Amino acid sequence: MVAASHQWRALVPLAFTIVLLIIALLFGSRAGILGTVLAATIFAMFLFQPLGSVSVMDNSARSNLAWMLLIGVSFSFLFAPPPSGLHRH
């Protein structure tokens, strides 16, 4: 909502990757991936035109959303803490 009327709103998804990295570090890869997908959906629906739809008209905004998805999922796998030693076989 803060960035909706500003010129730099297309960069918000890229800046949000820092939050996604922290989520992956603290809660693991599943939370990082889920957070990435949910954030991309929310940004597409409520930040970019047409509002209320997951389709994005602006090419730079669409590109930044795609980069956020790629970076968020990658960070989730790369920086998530290792699983605990207790596994069910």
C-alpha positions as CSV (number, residue, x, y, z in Angstrom):
1,M,0.0,0.0,0.0
2,V,2.9,2.3,0.7
3,A,4.5,1.8,-2.7
4,A,1.3,1.7,-4.8
5,S,1.5,5.3,-5.9
6,H,5.3,5.6,-6.3
7,Q,7.5,5.1,-9.3
8,W,9.7,2.5,-7.4
9,R,6.8,0.1,-6.8
10,A,8.2,-2.3,-9.4
11,L,11.3,-2.8,-7.2
12,V,9.4,-3.8,-4.1
13,P,9.4,-7.6,-5.0
14,L,13.2,-7.5,-5.3
15,A,13.7,-5.7,-2.0
16,F,11.3,-8.2,-0.4
17,T,13.8,-11.1,-1.2
18,I,15.7,-10.0,2.0
19,V,12.6,-10.9,4.0
20,L,12.3,-14.2,2.2
21,L,15.9,-15.0,3.0
22,I,15.3,-14.3,6.7
23,I,12.2,-16.5,6.6
24,A,14.2,-19.4,5.0
25,L,17.0,-19.0,7.5
26,L,14.7,-19.1,10.5
27,F,12.0,-21.5,9.5
28,G,13.4,-23.7,6.7
29,S,12.9,-24.2,3.0
30,R,9.2,-25.0,3.0
31,A,8.4,-21.8,4.8
32,G,10.6,-19.9,2.4
33,I,9.0,-21.4,-0.7
34,L,5.5,-20.9,0.6
35,G,6.3,-17.3,1.6
36,T,7.8,-16.6,-1.9
37,V,4.7,-17.9,-3.7
38,L,2.3,-16.1,-1.4
39,A,4.2,-12.8,-1.6
40,A,4.3,-13.0,-5.4
41,T,0.6,-13.6,-5.5
42,I,-0.2,-10.8,-3.1
43,F,2.1,-8.4,-5.0
44,A,0.6,-9.3,-8.3
45,M,-3.0,-8.9,-7.0
46,F,-2.7,-5.7,-4.9
47,L,0.4,-3.8,-6.1
48,F,0.4,-3.9,-9.9
49,Q,-2.3,-3.2,-12.5
50,P,-4.9,-4.6,-13.0
51,L,-5.6,-4.7,-9.3
52,G,-7.4,-7.9,-8.1
53,S,-5.9,-10.1,-10.8
54,V,-2.7,-12.1,-10.8
55,S,-1.9,-11.0,-14.3
56,V,0.5,-8.0,-14.4
57,M,0.5,-5.6,-17.3
58,D,3.8,-3.8,-16.7
59,N,6.8,-5.8,-18.2
60,S,9.3,-4.6,-15.6
61,A,7.0,-5.4,-12.7
62,R,6.4,-8.9,-14.2
63,S,10.1,-9.4,-14.6
64,N,10.8,-8.3,-11.0
65,L,8.1,-10.7,-9.8
66,A,9.7,-13.5,-11.8
67,W,13.1,-12.7,-10.3
68,M,11.7,-12.6,-6.8
69,L,10.2,-16.1,-7.4
70,L,13.5,-17.4,-8.7
71,I,15.6,-15.8,-6.0
72,G,13.2,-16.7,-3.2
73,V,13.0,-20.4,-4.1
74,S,16.7,-20.6,-4.6
75,F,17.5,-18.9,-1.3
76,S,15.0,-21.2,0.4
77,F,17.0,-24.2,-0.7
78,L,20.5,-22.7,-0.3
79,F,20.2,-20.9,3.0
80,A,17.7,-23.0,5.0
81,P,19.0,-24.7,8.1
82,P,19.8,-28.4,7.7
83,P,17.1,-30.8,8.7
84,S,17.3,-32.3,12.2
85,G,18.8,-35.7,12.7
86,L,15.5,-37.2,13.6
87,H,14.0,-38.6,10.4
88,R,11.3,-41.2,10.0
89,H,12.3,-44.1,7.8
